[in-house]
Amino acid sequence: MASRPKTTPGSPARGRGRGSGVVALFSATLFLSAGLTFLIQPMFAKFVLPLFGSTPAVWNTSMLFFQTTLLAGYLYAHESTRRLGVRRQAALHLGVVLVPLLVLPVGVPGGWILPAESNPVPWLLGLLAVAVGLPFFVVSTTAPLLQRWLATTDHPAAGDPYFLYRASNLGSVLGLLGYPLVVEPSMRLAQQGRLWSAGYGLLVVLVLACAAVVWRSPRGSEVAGAPEAAPAAASDAGPAASEGSAARPTLSRRLRWVGLAFVPSSLMLGVTVAITTDIAPIPLLWALPLSLYLISFILVFAPGSRADGLHRAMVFALPGAVLLISMVLLLDVSGPLWILGPVHLAGFFVVAVVCHGELARDRPPARRLTEFYLLISLGGALGGVFNAIVAPALFDSLAEYPIVLVLAALCLPKRTPRIPPGPYARWLDLALPLAIGTVVALMVFLIGLAEADAQRYGKMFAFGMAAGVAVNFIRRPLRFGLSVGAIVLAVALASAPDEQELHRERSFFGVYRVTAAEGGDLHRLMHGNTTHGSQDLSSGNERTPASYYHPGSPIGQVLSAMPSSVTARAAIIGLGTGSIACYS
C-alpha cells in the first residue's frame, strides 16, 4: 500500500492551497464591496426620485456625488498606504470600516424638504452626503486597497493584482442590474436599506479576514522587484507597461490616464440623458449605460489575447460609431427607442472599450496601483462635474454629448501611417479639418435655401461626404478628431431650425423650448420630443384649450359640463401650461 506524501508547512502543495484560498477571500471581498457600491447608487436615487417629480438630472447629480466620493476614497487609499505602509494602513482601515455602522441603515433622514425656488443640485448633494456619504466612501476604498494589500503578500500573483479588478467589476454589474431586476420589484425601500446594511456588516468581517492575511504574511514580501517579476502583466498590458514601467509616471502619462477616464464617464451621462429624456427615468434605463461602462472594464482587464483582440476590433469600429451618433444628433433623427437606444448604447460601448483598453495597456506596476486608480477616479469625477454642473451652466442645449464624441475621436491610438508623414504633417493636421468644416458649412447653408423636404437629405449628403474624407485620417488621431469637430460645428452653426424658436431654457429638469409654427399662430412648449402644451393664437382661439386638454378630452368634457359658478373659483394643481385655466 503506497503511503501518502506528507505536506509540510512550506511545501508547494500547502502553498497552492493557501494561495487559492487567499485569492478566493480577496475576490469575494472585492465582489461584495463592488456589489454594495453599485447597488446603493440606483437604490438611493430611487429613494429621492419622488421628491423631484422624476428627471434624469437626479441620476446625473447622484453620479456626480458618487464619482466625487469615489475619488475621495481612492485618495485616502493612495495617501494612507503611501504614508503608513500597508500593515499600519490595514490597522487604520479596520477602524475606518467600523464608523459607518453608526449611521446605518440607509434611508432619507427626516426633515429634508426640497427647496421650492433655488437650484436643487446643492440640496441633493447635501442629502447624499448626509445619508450615504460615509458608508459609500468606506466601501469605495476597498478595490484599490485590497489589490494593494495583496501586492504585499507572498502570494504568487502579488506582482500583478489587477486580475482582482475583474471580480470587482463583475460585482458592480450584478449589483447595478440586480437592483431594478430583483431588489426593487420585491422589496420596499426600508427593506432595501436594511438589506444593504446587512451586506455592509458582512463586508466588515471579510475586510478583517483580508487584513489578517496581510499581517500573517512575512515582512518584506513587498519587494522592489515584484513588478518586474510579472511578465504576464507586461505582455497583457502592451508595450507601454514593459518599457520602464517601474519608473515614476511622467506628467503627460498621468494626464493621459485622466483624459482616457474622463471621456467614457462624461459620455455615459450624456447617453443616459439622451435615452431617458422622452420616457420615464426608470432605474433600469439609468443602469444600462453604467453597466456597459463597467463591463468594458471587465473585458479589457481580462488576461490573455482575447482582451487585445476585442480592443483592436473596437478601435476599428470607433470612427464609424462616432460619426454615426454625431449624424443622429445633428440631424435630429427621430425614431422608436428600441432602434435609437441601441445605437447610442452600442456607440458608447465602443468608446468605453477603446478608452479603458488604452488604460489597461498602459497600466503601471503594482506598487503604483493606488495612484493609477486615483487618476482614473479623478477623470471619472471630472466627467461628472462637466455633465452635471459645467454643461448646464454653459449650454442651453445638450451640447456636452457631441463635444465628448469629438474628444472620443481624439482618443484613437496612434498607428503607423501608410504614407510616411512629410514636413508639413503638423500643419495639415490643422488645415485639413478647417477646410472640411468650411466646405460643409457652405454646403449646409446653401441646402437651407431649398425646400424643407430636401434639406434633410441634403444635410445627410454633406455630412456623409465629409465623414468619408475624415475616415481617411484615422491613423492620425489629432487630424481625425479635429475633422469630426469641424463637421459637427459646421452642421450645428449653419443649419436653420425647422421651426421658429421663441425661447430656450435649460434647468435641472431638462431643456425647454417654445416654438412657433403655422405662420406663428401656434406656439408649443417642448421638452425633448414631447409637447407639454400648445396655444392657438389665431383670432378667436386664444383661450381655447389645446393639446391633451382640448374640449373633447376627458378633463375638457368634465369641466365643460360643470356650471360656471363652480369653475370660476377652481384651484388647479398639476402639469401643463395653464390650459385648464381656460375653462374657468
BAZAFI-392025 format. One line per field, with one value per residue (C-alpha): residue in one letter; chain; x, y, z. Coordinates in steps of 0.001 Angstrom, whole numbers. Layout:
residues N
rest: A;...
kette: A;...
X: X;...
Y: Y;...
Z: Z;...
END
This chain:
residues 584
rest: M;A;S;R;P;K;T;T;P;G;S;P;A;R;G;R;G;R;G;S;G;V;V;A;L;F;S;A;T;L;F;L;S;A;G;L;T;F;L;I;Q;P;M;F;A;K;F;V;L;P;L;F;G;S;T;P;A;V;W;N;T;S;M;L;F;F;Q;T;T;L;L;A;G;Y;L;Y;A;H;E;S;T;R;R;L;G;V;R;R;Q;A;A;L;H;L;G;V;V;L;V;P;L;L;V;L;P;V;G;V;P;G;G;W;I;L;P;A;E;S;N;P;V;P;W;L;L;G;L;L;A;V;A;V;G;L;P;F;F;V;V;S;T;T;A;P;L;L;Q;R;W;L;A;T;T;D;H;P;A;A;G;D;P;Y;F;L;Y;R;A;S;N;L;G;S;V;L;G;L;L;G;Y;P;L;V;V;E;P;S;M;R;L;A;Q;Q;G;R;L;W;S;A;G;Y;G;L;L;V;V;L;V;L;A;C;A;A;V;V;W;R;S;P;R;G;S;E;V;A;G;A;P;E;A;A;P;A;A;A;S;D;A;G;P;A;A;S;E;G;S;A;A;R;P;T;L;S;R;R;L;R;W;V;G;L;A;F;V;P;S;S;L;M;L;G;V;T;V;A;I;T;T;D;I;A;P;I;P;L;L;W;A;L;P;L;S;L;Y;L;I;S;F;I;L;V;F;A;P;G;S;R;A;D;G;L;H;R;A;M;V;F;A;L;P;G;A;V;L;L;I;S;M;V;L;L;L;D;V;S;G;P;L;W;I;L;G;P;V;H;L;A;G;F;F;V;V;A;V;V;C;H;G;E;L;A;R;D;R;P;P;A;R;R;L;T;E;F;Y;L;L;I;S;L;G;G;A;L;G;G;V;F;N;A;I;V;A;P;A;L;F;D;S;L;A;E;Y;P;I;V;L;V;L;A;A;L;C;L;P;K;R;T;P;R;I;P;P;G;P;Y;A;R;W;L;D;L;A;L;P;L;A;I;G;T;V;V;A;L;M;V;F;L;I;G;L;A;E;A;D;A;Q;R;Y;G;K;M;F;A;F;G;M;A;A;G;V;A;V;N;F;I;R;R;P;L;R;F;G;L;S;V;G;A;I;V;L;A;V;A;L;A;S;A;P;D;E;Q;E;L;H;R;E;R;S;F;F;G;V;Y;R;V;T;A;A;E;G;G;D;L;H;R;L;M;H;G;N;T;T;H;G;S;Q;D;L;S;S;G;N;E;R;T;P;A;S;Y;Y;H;P;G;S;P;I;G;Q;V;L;S;A;M;P;S;S;V;T;A;R;A;A;I;I;G;L;G;T;G;S;I;A;C;Y;S
kette: A;A;A;A;A;A;A;A;A;A;A;A;A;A;A;A;A;A;A;A;A;A;A;A;A;A;A;A;A;A;A;A;A;A;A;A;A;A;A;A;A;A;A;A;A;A;A;A;A;A;A;A;A;A;A;A;A;A;A;A;A;A;A;A;A;A;A;A;A;A;A;A;A;A;A;A;A;A;A;A;A;A;A;A;A;A;A;A;A;A;A;A;A;A;A;A;A;A;A;A;A;A;A;A;A;A;A;A;A;A;A;A;A;A;A;A;A;A;A;A;A;A;A;A;A;A;A;A;A;A;A;A;A;A;A;A;A;A;A;A;A;A;A;A;A;A;A;A;A;A;A;A;A;A;A;A;A;A;A;A;A;A;A;A;A;A;A;A;A;A;A;A;A;A;A;A;A;A;A;A;A;A;A;A;A;A;A;A;A;A;A;A;A;A;A;A;A;A;A;A;A;A;A;A;A;A;A;A;A;A;A;A;A;A;A;A;A;A;A;A;A;A;A;A;A;A;A;A;A;A;A;A;A;A;A;A;A;A;A;A;A;A;A;A;A;A;A;A;A;A;A;A;A;A;A;A;A;A;A;A;A;A;A;A;A;A;A;A;A;A;A;A;A;A;A;A;A;A;A;A;A;A;A;A;A;A;A;A;A;A;A;A;A;A;A;A;A;A;A;A;A;A;A;A;A;A;A;A;A;A;A;A;A;A;A;A;A;A;A;A;A;A;A;A;A;A;A;A;A;A;A;A;A;A;A;A;A;A;A;A;A;A;A;A;A;A;A;A;A;A;A;A;A;A;A;A;A;A;A;A;A;A;A;A;A;A;A;A;A;A;A;A;A;A;A;A;A;A;A;A;A;A;A;A;A;A;A;A;A;A;A;A;A;A;A;A;A;A;A;A;A;A;A;A;A;A;A;A;A;A;A;A;A;A;A;A;A;A;A;A;A;A;A;A;A;A;A;A;A;A;A;A;A;A;A;A;A;A;A;A;A;A;A;A;A;A;A;A;A;A;A;A;A;A;A;A;A;A;A;A;A;A;A;A;A;A;A;A;A;A;A;A;A;A;A;A;A;A;A;A;A;A;A;A;A;A;A;A;A;A;A;A;A;A;A;A;A;A;A;A;A;A;A;A;A;A;A;A;A;A;A;A;A;A;A;A;A;A;A;A;A;A;A;A;A;A;A;A;A;A;A;A;A;A;A;A;A;A;A;A;A;A;A;A;A;A;A;A;A;A;A;A;A;A;A;A;A;A;A;A;A;A;A;A;A;A;A;A;A;A;A;A;A;A;A;A;A;A;A;A;A;A;A;A
X: 0;1514;1837;544;3207;3403;2649;4994;4171;6430;5590;4288;1004;259;1312;-1036;-3929;-3262;-2790;-6156;-7807;-6288;-7458;-10959;-11078;-9853;-12079;-15170;-14459;-13999;-17077;-19238;-17856;-18371;-21898;-22695;-21079;-23281;-26383;-26671;-26434;-29750;-31273;-30754;-31627;-34934;-35237;-35076;-36760;-40313;-39088;-38119;-41017;-38747;-35905;-32663;-30837;-31431;-29302;-26628;-26330;-26219;-23500;-21538;-21697;-20750;-17865;-16532;-16821;-15095;-12259;-12008;-11922;-9155;-7214;-7476;-6308;-3333;-2151;-2695;-719;1999;2453;1788;2792;372;490;-220;-2721;-4631;-4906;-6164;-8679;-10237;-11168;-12476;-14813;-16487;-17539;-20410;-22134;-23197;-25296;-26909;-29454;-29568;-32530;-33626;-33203;-36238;-36656;-35185;-37578;-36845;-36451;-39154;-37182;-33428;-31259;-31879;-28370;-26678;-29634;-29441;-25665;-26074;-28714;-26493;-23563;-25581;-27465;-24949;-21695;-19833;-20840;-20194;-16819;-15646;-16950;-15345;-11882;-11980;-10937;-7586;-6763;-7271;-5280;-2520;-2712;-2383;687;2484;1877;3962;1189;2366;21;1242;3200;57;-3040;-5002;-6811;-8906;-10325;-12478;-14104;-14721;-16368;-18389;-19822;-20501;-22532;-24522;-25239;-26288;-28570;-29759;-31478;-34037;-34476;-34648;-34414;-36740;-39688;-39632;-38717;-39900;-37435;-36969;-36258;-33763;-31923;-31728;-30525;-27688;-26758;-26582;-24302;-22062;-21803;-20616;-18095;-16588;-15956;-14325;-12095;-10921;-10010;-8072;-6165;-5267;-3761;-1617;-394;404;2485;6243;7605;9485;7112;6672;9949;11020;11448;7938;6594;9395;8735;5324;5858;2213;1214;3606;2567;-1135;-817;1164;4441;3785;3743;7039;9154;10448;7126;8704;9813;7734;4978;5514;3051;1918;1235;-796;-2810;-3439;-4871;-7162;-8310;-8980;-11126;-12921;-14309;-16287;-17535;-18930;-20240;-22061;-24030;-24722;-26110;-28240;-29919;-30334;-32235;-34326;-35412;-38552;-39540;-39719;-36273;-36667;-33637;-33248;-32578;-30222;-28384;-27810;-25100;-23353;-23480;-21824;-19250;-18366;-18465;-15903;-13534;-14080;-13303;-10202;-8555;-9013;-5711;-4841;-5157;-8961;-8852;-6324;-8427;-11566;-9680;-8385;-11900;-13315;-10502;-11514;-15202;-14755;-14577;-17813;-19561;-18580;-19663;-22964;-24029;-22916;-25155;-28109;-27685;-27026;-29831;-32233;-33096;-36273;-37446;-38551;-36402;-35787;-33884;-32135;-31478;-29214;-27421;-26479;-25587;-23506;-21582;-20895;-19711;-17241;-15780;-15618;-13761;-11248;-10529;-10486;-8450;-5823;-5775;-5327;-2475;-724;-1295;1691;3224;1536;3405;1829;-1619;-3328;-2033;-3290;-6776;-6748;-6138;-8773;-11202;-10215;-11048;-14395;-15239;-14315;-16692;-19478;-18661;-18671;-22060;-23897;-22592;-20497;-22558;-25955;-24362;-22691;-25112;-28842;-28832;-27319;-24137;-21905;-22835;-21426;-18493;-17370;-17897;-15268;-12953;-13588;-12363;-9147;-8660;-7887;-4469;-1798;-958;1820;594;573;2465;5372;4450;6089;7466;4007;2148;1550;333;-2043;-3441;-4991;-5503;-7408;-10067;-10533;-11043;-13550;-15526;-15621;-16892;-19544;-20776;-21142;-22988;-25376;-26100;-26963;-29049;-31040;-32326;-34017;-37446;-37925;-38253;-34949;-32989;-32674;-31379;-29027;-27581;-27139;-25250;-22981;-22331;-21671;-19262;-17274;-17288;-15903;-12995;-12391;-12192;-9015;-7332;-7888;-4185;-3594;-5982;-5464;-6379;-9352;-10688;-10386;-12122;-15059;-15189;-15171;-18021;-20105;-19553;-20263;-23555;-24703;-23993;-25064;-28334;-31588;-34151;-37213;-39464;-39068;-37738;-39087;-37389;-34964;-34046;-32117;-32814;-32249;-35217;-34044;-34084;-37353;-38191;-41085;-41572;-43865;-45463;-48159;-47100;-46501;-50083;-49350;-46968;-45714;-43824;-41374;-39230;-37147;-39624;-42542;-45143;-46194;-48708;-49734;-51738;-53521;-53097;-55332;-58327;-60907;-58910;-56510;-58439;-59393;-57542;-55293;-53138;-54262;-56578;-58735;-62551;-63032;-60614;-61919;-60950;-62362;-65733;-65877;-65116;-67390;-70300;-69800;-71670;-69648;-70270;-68046;-65282;-64955;-63315;-61498;-57977;-55877;-52795;-50693;-48725;-49405;-49118;-52221;-54588;-57127;-57361;-59104;-62185;-62661
Y: 0;3288;5900;9430;12119;14362;18037;20273;23871;25170;22560;23550;21692;23736;26925;26189;25531;28639;30658;29630;30390;33876;34594;33366;35555;38716;38097;37534;40695;42782;41217;42115;45623;46373;44979;47230;50201;49930;48658;51791;54132;53311;52428;55836;57602;55758;56978;60628;60398;61097;64382;65692;64557;62300;63666;62225;65048;63214;60354;62597;64631;61445;60097;63308;62743;59083;59750;62541;60394;57570;59974;60856;57157;56462;59470;58065;54652;56137;58550;56249;53376;55736;57387;54489;51402;48577;46881;50008;51182;47912;48532;52070;50846;48385;51319;53260;50467;50344;54017;53740;51202;54212;55727;52586;51575;53593;55935;59542;61467;63233;66984;67246;69340;70192;73975;75444;78129;77595;75257;71725;70441;71631;70340;66900;66737;67643;64970;62345;63376;63101;59921;57719;59675;57879;54281;54841;56447;53451;50855;52700;52324;48525;47926;49776;48848;45104;44937;46903;44621;41517;43019;42998;39312;36324;35150;34136;36712;39559;41100;41623;42033;43685;40372;41199;44120;41635;40355;43940;44943;41728;42508;46053;44885;42357;44896;47517;45269;43314;46386;47075;43382;41779;44154;46980;44808;42602;44891;48129;50982;50412;46722;47655;49874;47073;44610;46921;47438;43664;43357;46037;44111;41051;43211;44341;40683;39926;43014;41888;38486;40132;42283;39135;37643;40757;40658;36928;37364;37522;41015;42169;40353;43647;43563;46236;43774;42399;44471;43376;39755;39798;39254;38352;41853;43395;41201;41721;45420;46078;47831;50848;48703;46998;49992;51401;50770;50767;54394;57254;58084;61297;64187;63547;59905;60865;63398;60745;58431;61233;62044;58421;58092;61417;60636;57428;58921;62041;60104;57684;60553;62072;58789;58425;61776;61009;57756;58909;62424;61300;58482;57945;57947;54453;52905;50136;52638;54545;51322;50233;52780;52334;48545;48803;51134;48501;45588;47380;47405;43680;42827;44932;43989;40255;38428;36829;37696;37974;41362;42612;41268;42977;46223;46104;45443;48405;50658;49724;50443;53716;56119;54748;54794;58398;59595;57685;59060;62560;62348;61132;64083;66784;65771;65308;61802;60640;57094;54487;53952;50299;51490;54664;53405;50532;52888;55242;52382;50500;53629;54382;50813;51049;54265;52844;49712;51772;54241;51662;49334;52023;52381;48628;48540;51398;50258;50674;48008;47033;49458;52381;50793;53203;56235;54715;54156;57611;59268;57114;58168;61799;61544;59944;62639;65395;63808;64004;67631;68563;66999;67794;71292;72888;71948;73110;76429;76972;75468;75842;72506;69058;70162;68148;64912;65815;67640;64496;62455;64668;64028;60294;60577;62112;59048;56749;55159;56232;53868;53896;55868;54109;57061;58493;61968;64874;68117;69745;66952;69026;71965;69712;68356;71795;72966;69944;69920;73670;73152;70339;72439;75412;73335;71606;74905;76375;73294;73232;76948;76529;73452;75545;77624;74591;73125;71752;68137;68335;69885;66723;64655;67448;67610;63847;64057;66853;65016;61712;63261;64984;61839;59848;62245;62277;58474;58608;60380;57691;56845;60403;60793;64556;65158;62789;64224;67817;66864;65368;68510;70737;68755;68863;72594;73419;71489;72853;76511;76556;74651;76591;75368;73527;75807;79322;79127;81823;80767;78127;77418;74702;73854;70976;69213;69474;71694;73508;75242;77449;77181;78880;77038;77594;81136;81935;81299;78044;78116;74899;74130;71287;69128;66906;65481;65757;68528;69729;72267;74495;77633;78683;82453;82842;85151;83829;80765;82307;80925;77582;74730;72731;69586;66954;69383;70163;70369;66794;65325;63682;66637;69015;67221;67182;70881;71912;70102;71948;75201;78378;79093;76082;76532;80284;79688;76419;75745;73763;71709;69656;69673;71551;75151;76618;75181;74045;77611;78451;76601;78954
Z: 0;-1088;1613;1036;855;3858;3441;5338;6172;3431;797;-2645;-2059;1037;-758;-3628;-1272;754;-2435;-3864;-537;-443;-3977;-3110;18;-1698;-4729;-2562;-567;-3698;-5288;-2278;-1880;-5573;-5424;-2455;-4188;-7257;-5514;-3406;-6391;-8115;-4739;-3156;-6411;-6141;-2530;-3611;-7023;-5734;-4236;-7692;-9848;-11947;-14069;-15468;-13669;-10382;-11685;-13193;-9985;-7930;-10220;-9689;-5933;-6155;-8555;-6347;-3222;-5080;-5858;-2159;-1291;-3786;-2488;1032;-198;-2037;645;3628;2092;884;4258;6664;4737;4118;7528;9554;6959;7318;11074;10444;7883;10284;12477;9487;8295;11719;11712;9143;11391;13481;10637;9206;7968;4756;4316;3784;7061;8439;7990;4486;2343;-1280;-1767;-3970;-5800;-5517;-7576;-6233;-7088;-3842;-1814;-3426;-2980;687;1194;-420;1763;4977;4129;2289;2134;4905;4021;325;991;3022;556;-2377;-860;-983;-4593;-4605;-1015;-1348;-4559;-2851;181;-1978;-3659;-271;460;-622;-2944;-6468;-8049;-5843;-8716;-10810;-8612;-11435;-12041;-8953;-10932;-12834;-9635;-8573;-11832;-12038;-8600;-9785;-12778;-10769;-8038;-10561;-12615;-9600;-8202;-10967;-11836;-8364;-5407;-6449;-7577;-4475;-1550;-7;364;4094;3466;769;3229;5784;3133;2156;5802;6366;3352;4796;8052;6130;4292;7608;8524;5148;5302;8736;7285;4426;6910;8868;5696;5261;8859;8661;5507;6047;6431;3360;977;-848;-2662;-5033;-7846;-7682;-10584;-12856;-11894;-13521;-17239;-17711;-16704;-19168;-22036;-21393;-20895;-24046;-24803;-22594;-19456;-20180;-21124;-17865;-16151;-12704;-13147;-11824;-14368;-16270;-16120;-19704;-18887;-15820;-17811;-20434;-17769;-16569;-20115;-21033;-17900;-18448;-21902;-21093;-17811;-19452;-22446;-20136;-18592;-21994;-23291;-20157;-20793;-24491;-23925;-20945;-21935;-23737;-21364;-17609;-15954;-14546;-12786;-15381;-18156;-15891;-15161;-18764;-19702;-16356;-16767;-20180;-18643;-16034;-18487;-20644;-17646;-17073;-20679;-21192;-17890;-18537;-19147;-22465;-26111;-26164;-24462;-27003;-29859;-28548;-28120;-31698;-33014;-31096;-32281;-35824;-35064;-33171;-36167;-37612;-34228;-33502;-36944;-36848;-33460;-34459;-37515;-35406;-33043;-35625;-37984;-35046;-36220;-34505;-34163;-31666;-28595;-29482;-32568;-31432;-27901;-29033;-31437;-28602;-26249;-28825;-29766;-26123;-25505;-28386;-26990;-23443;-24577;-26562;-23747;-20968;-23171;-23568;-19776;-19357;-21881;-20093;-16510;-14189;-11907;-8665;-6453;-8356;-8372;-5971;-7886;-11136;-9694;-8129;-11500;-13186;-10474;-10991;-14685;-13879;-11333;-13801;-16302;-13727;-12888;-16572;-17308;-14068;-13271;-16025;-19087;-17694;-16767;-20156;-22686;-23286;-25129;-24572;-26329;-23998;-25793;-29257;-27653;-25838;-29014;-30621;-27676;-28140;-31727;-30382;-28145;-31068;-30552;-33000;-35820;-38361;-41407;-44763;-46262;-44254;-42957;-44722;-43289;-43347;-41495;-38335;-40386;-42323;-39038;-38587;-42158;-43478;-40696;-41181;-44900;-44327;-41850;-44226;-47144;-45020;-43561;-47064;-48326;-45364;-45738;-49437;-48685;-46214;-49141;-50683;-49918;-46425;-47607;-49483;-46626;-44526;-47451;-48436;-44909;-44897;-48184;-46899;-43641;-45411;-47896;-45151;-42994;-45906;-46164;-42407;-42175;-44223;-41288;-38646;-38491;-37283;-34299;-33981;-37625;-37445;-34176;-35359;-38617;-36689;-34545;-37638;-39205;-36023;-35550;-39207;-39332;-35978;-36799;-40440;-40040;-39981;-37392;-38660;-36598;-35301;-31756;-29457;-26249;-24994;-21394;-19586;-15962;-13584;-15197;-18811;-21898;-22653;-25913;-27049;-30801;-33305;-36248;-38856;-39595;-35939;-34837;-32982;-30023;-28414;-25217;-25980;-23716;-25958;-28458;-26031;-26435;-22983;-24196;-27090;-27796;-30970;-31326;-34362;-33950;-31502;-30396;-27875;-24870;-26410;-24628;-26953;-26942;-24420;-22569;-25622;-25161;-26377;-23847;-20653;-18452;-21058;-21066;-17265;-16858;-19728;-18064;-14770;-14066;-14341;-10658;-9865;-12433;-11820;-8430;-9152;-7884;-10369;-9410;-11803;-15040;-18252;-19440;-17880;-20475;-17879;-16609;-19881;-18628;-15662
END
